[in-house]
Amino acid sequence: MTCHDLKIAPQFYDAVISGKKKFELRKNDRGFSVGDLVKLKEWVNGKYSGREAIYRIGYILSGYDGLDPDYVILSIEPQ
């Protein structure tokens, strides 16, 4: 299991933290795997705000019609 540190814009961070957004669309450049952790680190004006949260990848959607082959949709669950 790997923990991936990911930058996230404030509006998306707030949506994830509130439970409204349960997925992340990401370039698949890190070798994401089901069970890996993602540490979402809020990125504001070119620097980290200090707010962060850890989620576990529960499902990965890739290779779907209309989804760029270099990208994946990660289903994330709070930890």
GIZIDA-V481475 format. One record per pair of residues at least 12 apart in sequence whose C-alpha atoms are under 10 Angstrom apart, sorted by the first residue. I is the first residue (numbers start at 0). J is the second residue. D is the distance in Angstrom with one decimal. If there is no record, write none. Layout:
# GIZIDA-V481475
i,j,d
I,J,D
I,J,D
This chain:
# GIZIDA-V481475
i,j,d
0,31,9.5
0,32,7.9
0,33,8.7
0,34,6.4
0,35,5.0
0,36,7.3
1,29,9.8
1,30,9.4
1,31,8.2
1,32,8.2
1,33,9.9
1,34,8.3
1,35,5.0
1,36,6.1
1,37,8.3
2,31,9.3
2,34,9.6
2,35,6.0
2,36,4.5
2,37,5.4
2,38,6.8
2,53,8.8
2,54,9.3
2,55,8.9
3,29,7.8
3,30,9.6
3,31,8.2
3,35,7.7
3,36,6.2
3,37,4.7
3,38,6.0
3,39,8.4
3,53,9.5
3,54,9.9
4,36,8.7
4,37,6.0
4,38,4.8
4,39,6.3
4,40,7.0
4,51,9.5
4,52,10.0
4,53,9.2
5,25,9.4
5,37,6.8
5,38,6.0
5,39,5.1
5,40,5.9
5,41,8.5
5,42,9.2
5,51,9.5
6,38,8.5
6,39,6.1
6,40,5.0
6,41,5.9
6,42,5.6
6,43,9.3
6,46,9.4
6,47,8.0
6,51,9.3
7,23,9.6
7,38,9.7
7,39,6.2
7,40,5.9
7,41,4.9
7,42,5.5
7,43,8.5
7,47,9.3
7,51,9.3
8,39,9.5
8,40,8.5
8,41,5.8
8,42,5.4
8,43,6.6
8,44,9.3
8,47,9.8
9,40,9.3
9,41,5.9
9,42,6.8
9,43,6.8
9,48,9.1
9,50,9.5
10,41,9.3
11,23,9.2
11,39,10.0
11,41,8.8
12,39,7.5
12,40,8.0
12,41,6.3
12,42,9.0
12,50,8.9
12,51,8.5
12,52,8.9
13,41,9.1
15,39,9.3
15,52,9.3
15,54,9.7
15,75,9.0
15,76,9.6
15,77,9.1
16,39,9.9
16,51,9.5
16,52,7.9
16,77,8.6
18,76,9.4
18,77,8.9
20,74,9.5
20,75,8.9
21,54,9.7
21,73,8.4
21,74,6.1
21,75,5.5
21,76,7.0
21,77,9.0
22,56,8.9
22,57,9.7
22,58,9.3
22,59,9.5
22,72,6.6
22,73,5.3
22,74,4.5
22,75,5.4
22,76,8.5
23,37,9.9
23,56,9.5
23,59,9.7
23,71,8.1
23,72,5.6
23,73,5.0
23,74,6.7
23,75,7.3
24,59,9.9
24,60,9.4
24,66,9.8
24,70,7.0
24,71,5.8
24,72,4.5
24,73,6.3
24,74,9.1
25,69,8.7
25,70,5.6
25,71,5.6
25,72,6.4
25,73,7.5
26,67,9.0
26,68,9.0
26,69,5.8
26,70,4.3
26,71,6.3
26,72,8.8
27,61,9.1
27,68,8.6
27,69,5.7
27,70,5.0
27,71,5.9
27,72,9.1
27,73,10.0
28,69,7.8
28,70,8.3
28,71,9.7
31,56,8.3
31,59,8.1
31,71,8.9
31,73,8.6
32,55,9.8
32,56,7.2
32,57,8.8
32,58,8.3
32,59,7.5
32,73,9.3
33,55,7.9
33,56,5.1
33,57,5.5
33,58,5.7
33,59,6.7
33,73,8.7
33,74,9.0
33,75,9.6
34,54,9.6
34,55,5.9
34,56,5.2
34,57,6.1
34,58,8.4
34,75,9.6
34,76,10.0
35,54,8.5
35,55,5.8
35,56,5.6
35,57,8.4
35,75,9.8
36,53,6.6
36,54,5.6
36,55,4.4
36,56,6.1
36,57,9.5
36,75,8.8
36,76,9.3
36,77,9.6
36,78,8.7
37,52,8.2
37,53,5.7
37,54,5.3
37,55,6.2
37,56,7.3
37,73,9.9
37,75,8.3
37,76,9.7
37,77,9.7
37,78,9.8
38,51,6.6
38,52,5.6
38,53,4.4
38,54,6.5
38,55,8.9
39,51,5.4
39,52,5.3
39,53,6.2
39,54,7.7
40,52,6.9
40,53,8.9
52,77,8.0
52,78,8.2
53,75,9.4
53,76,8.6
53,77,6.4
53,78,5.8
54,74,9.4
54,75,5.7
54,76,5.2
54,77,4.4
54,78,5.2
55,73,9.4
55,74,8.3
55,75,5.5
55,76,5.1
55,77,6.4
55,78,6.5
56,72,9.9
56,73,6.2
56,74,5.7
56,75,4.7
56,76,6.5
56,77,9.2
57,73,7.4
57,74,5.4
57,75,5.8
57,76,6.7
58,72,8.3
58,73,6.0
58,74,5.0
58,75,7.5
58,76,9.6
59,71,6.5
59,72,5.8
59,73,4.8
59,74,6.3
59,75,9.2
60,72,5.1
60,73,6.5
60,74,8.1
61,73,9.0
